[in-house]
């Protein structure tokens, strides 16, 4: 039951952002490995602005991470299917060579 709720929550988060929004973020940050360095927070307004920015970015990056995990799982399944198909084909060729 908890797993179904978790999966529904993940799907709702993914629906929050369009594919175009996710692609824009990926392109914007491509190649940037260093975090953006900030000055010390000196006012309540700076704190609130940074907090709002963090909240927005966190949601987006969390959604990107979920998308990446889902895509990774899909590729793993495809890889397994490909390996099984290749193994079956090789087995079929071997049987033909040995017995036919």
N, C-alpha and C positions, 0 to 999 in steps of 0.2 A: 504494500500500500504506500509506504513512504517513498519507495523507488518511483512509483507512478507519479506521485505528487512532485518529486524532484524533476522528473522528466518533463512534466507539464510546465513547471516553473522555468526550466531551461528553454523550452520552446517559446514561451511568452517573451522571454528576454531577447531571443533571436528575432522575434517579430517586431521588436521595438525599433530596430534599425533596418533600413533597406540595404540591399546588396550594394547599391551605388555609394551609400554613406560609408560602408565598411571598406570598399575599394579606395575611396578618397583618403581615408585615414591611413590605410596601408601605404598608399603612394606618397603621402605627405611625410611619413616617418621612415620611409625606406632608407636603409643605410645609416640611420641615426642610432648609435649604440649608447651614447652618453646621455644621461639625463640632463634636462635643462637646469642649470644652476640658478638659484634665486638669491636675492639679497635677504638679509634678516628681516623678519616681519616686525614692523615698528608700530603699526596702528591696527585698530580693530577692523577698519575697512579693508586693509591689505589681507588680514587673516580671513575675513569673510569671502573676499574675492578668490583667494587661493583655495579655500575650502570648496567653493562652488565649482571652480575649475577642476579640482581633483575629483569631485563627485561625478561630474560629467564625463571626464576621461576614464574614470574607473569603470563606469557602466559600459562604455564603449569598448574598452579593452577586455573587460570580462566577456562581453558578447563575442568579440573576436576570438578569444581563447576557446569558448564553447564551440564556435564554428570550426576552429582548427582541430579540436578534439574529435568532433563528429566526422570531419573530412578524413582525418587520420584513420578512424575506425573503418570508414567506407573503403579507403585504399587498402587497408590490411585485408579486408574481406575479398576485394578484387585480386590482390596478390595471391591469396590462398587459392582462390578459384583458378587463377592462371597456372599456378604450380600444379594443382590437381589435374587440370586439362593437359598440361605438358607431360606430366607423369603418365597419364592414360594414353596419350599419343605415343610416347616412347615405349610403353608396354605393348601397345598394339603393334608397333613396328617390330619389336623384338619377337613377339609371338609369330608374326608373319615370316620373319627371317628364319626362325628355328623350326617351325612346324609346317610351313606351306611352301 
